[in-house]
Amino acid sequence: MAIAIHRDTEMVRLVEEPFKDEAELQACLERSPYLLMKESEPAVATVQTEVGLPAAGSLDLLVVDKEGVPVAVEVKLARNAQSRREVVAQAFDYVADLSNLTFEELDDIVDGALAGALQELVGLEQSALVRKQCATNLRAGRIRLVVAVDSAGEDLIRIVRYITDHSDIDVRLVCISKFDGGRILVPRILVSRASDVDSATVRRREQGELDPAFSAVIHEYDRIADEELRTRGHSRSYRQIRADEWPGGIHYEFMNRQDEIGAELHLESNSVTALTPQLAALGGQELMPGLSLVWDPRWSRGRGRLVANIAKNEKPEVAVKAMQALLARTQALVEKHAKR
């Protein structure tokens, strides 16, 4: 492909040049992540390159937009010997790994760069709100996936198009062309989700209809809970409970499982690990008649969580009372830590 630059008295024809290697293309996208986005989409900022994820390995580039949507970027050159199926599979592995992380865990991995990028995008006053949005997006798996290439064969285009046509996953294939020694970069979005599928529609699809048993528990709890400790969010699989002044890495949660509803207390950042031994000591204790606490030491990379599981065939009041009992047993510890 060639492009033409029209000047006052002449026309300059520029021929596309190859990238030296994937590192060069990655560096271009690190400096100019907006090349991967549509003009109508929210502004973006680079978080970090070579992000070491716990299970999937090193993600080429992590970007985030001003609505708190993480963007995982896999960079590949056409001459790379890796098969197109492997490229797509690796990219989805990154997204799966990211969705298992909390905001605090991911921010720890990138040494605070995620929070920094969000503050750069929205300013200090709005940064706390967009951090919460980002945390919700991670938990819901609402992550944009970009496969960035210098050229794409029909096989790769076909694979990515099939995914976009048959799922709600936000995946796109973007081709970057280089001209004039890299001073000119021309992006082309080869495949992306249909433009008429707006973000609100996607959220509705992701959330789906709420499980009736889970919905009944949430409704009953919020009806009697203090305003600052009502449930937050709209996920069909969990609802968080936390006061604004608590550290971001700790919260209570109703968890919706196949046959049970969990009343839980989660530790999800290094800033709250001082509570780990105190909460772990509560494991095995009776929370209320017929219901004991279980300590899960594997949760959040060893930070842990307290869990009380209630069968879904129980009345909603049972799960509500379990959460109230968990709050009564542990809230003083949480608030004492928050005041430090």
C-alpha positions, 0 to 999 in steps of 0.5 A, spaced: 500 500 500 502 507 498 499 513 500 500 520 497 501 527 501 499 533 497 503 539 498 502 546 495 506 544 488 508 537 489 505 530 491 509 525 495 508 518 494 510 514 500 510 506 500 509 502 506 515 500 510 516 494 514 516 494 522 523 492 524 520 487 529 514 486 534 518 491 539 517 497 534 510 496 533 509 495 540 513 501 542 509 505 536 502 503 540 505 504 547 506 512 545 499 512 541 494 507 543 489 512 540 490 508 534 487 502 536 480 506 537 475 509 533 474 516 533 467 516 537 470 512 543 472 514 550 480 517 550 485 512 552 492 512 556 497 506 556 498 503 562 504 499 561 508 494 556 510 487 558 505 486 563 506 480 567 500 476 568 499 470 573 498 465 569 498 467 561 505 470 561 507 477 559 501 481 555 504 486 550 500 492 552 495 494 557 491 500 555 485 503 559 479 508 557 476 513 561 470 509 562 475 504 566 475 499 560 481 495 560 484 494 553 489 488 552 493 488 546 496 483 543 502 485 538 504 480 532 507 481 525 505 477 519 512 474 518 511 471 525 511 463 525 506 463 530 499 460 527 493 465 527 489 460 531 495 460 537 495 468 536 487 468 538 488 463 543 493 467 547 490 473 546 484 470 550 488 467 555 490 474 557 483 476 557 481 470 562 487 472 566 485 479 567 478 477 569 481 473 575 484 479 578 481 485 582 483 492 580 488 492 586 491 486 584 492 489 577 494 495 579 500 492 584 502 488 578 503 494 574 506 498 580 500 503 580 500 505 573 493 503 572 491 508 577 495 513 574 493 512 567 485 513 570 487 519 573 491 522 567 484 521 563 479 523 568 483 528 573 483 527 581 476 528 583 473 523 578 479 518 579 476 514 585 469 513 581 472 511 575 477 506 579 470 503 581 468 502 574 474 499 572 474 494 578 467 492 576 469 491 569 474 487 571 470 482 575 465 482 569 470 480 564 468 487 560 475 487 557 476 489 550 481 485 546 485 488 540 490 484 536 494 489 533 498 487 526 502 490 520 498 485 515 492 480 516 491 474 512 484 472 510 484 466 516 486 471 521 480 476 519 475 470 518 477 467 525 476 474 529 470 476 525 467 469 527 468 471 534 465 478 533 459 475 530 457 470 534 459 473 541 458 479 545 466 479 546 469 486 544 475 484 540 477 487 534 483 486 529 487 492 527 492 493 522 498 499 523 501 501 516 508 504 517 511 510 512 516 515 512 521 511 517 515 511 522 513 518 522 507 516 519 502 511 522 496 509 518 491 505 522 485 500 519 480 497 523 479 490 519 474 487 524 470 490 530 464 489 534 458 492 530 457 499 531 450 498 532 451 494 539 452 500 544 455 499 551 449 499 554 446 493 550 452 489 551 452 491 559 444 488 559 446 482 555 452 481 560 448 482 566 442 478 563 436 476 568 438 475 575 437 469 578 430 469 582 433 466 589 439 471 588 435 477 587 430 475 593 436 475 597 439 482 594 432 485 595 431 483 602 438 485 604 437 492 601 430 493 604 433 493 611 441 495 611 443 501 612 444 506 606 452 506 606 452 498 607 447 496 601 449 492 595 453 495 590 453 494 582 449 490 577 452 483 576 448 477 576 454 473 579 456 478 585 454 484 589 459 488 593 458 491 600 463 496 603 463 503 606 466 509 602 471 510 607 474 503 607 480 501 603 479 499 596 481 492 597 476 489 602 469 488 601 463 484 603 460 480 598 453 476 596 456 471 591 451 467 586 453 460 585 449 454 582 446 451 588 448 456 594 449 463 595 455 466 599 455 471 604 463 473 604 468 477 606 474 478 601 481 481 602 483 483 595 490 487 595 496 488 599 494 494 603 489 489 607 493 483 608 494 485 615 487 482 616 489 475 613 491 472 620 485 475 624 480 473 619 483 466 618 482 465 625 475 465 624 475 459 619 471 453 622 467 458 627 459 457 628 456 464 624 449 462 626 446 456 628 447 450 623 452 455 619 459 455 620 465 460 617 470 457 612 476 460 610 479 460 603 486 461 603 487 461 596 483 467 594 486 473 591 493 470 590 493 468 598 490 474 601 484 470 603 476 470 604 471 468 609 465 464 606 458 462 609 454 458 604 447 458 604 443 453 600 438 457 595 432 453 597 433 456 604 428 463 605 432 469 603 432 471 610 437 466 612 442 469 607 441 476 609 441 474 617 448 470 615 451 477 612 448 481 618 452 476 622 458 476 618 458 484 619 457 483 626 463 479 627 468 482 623 466 489 621 469 492 627 476 489 625 475 492 618 473 499 620 479 499 625 484 497 619 481 503 615 482 508 620 490 506 620 
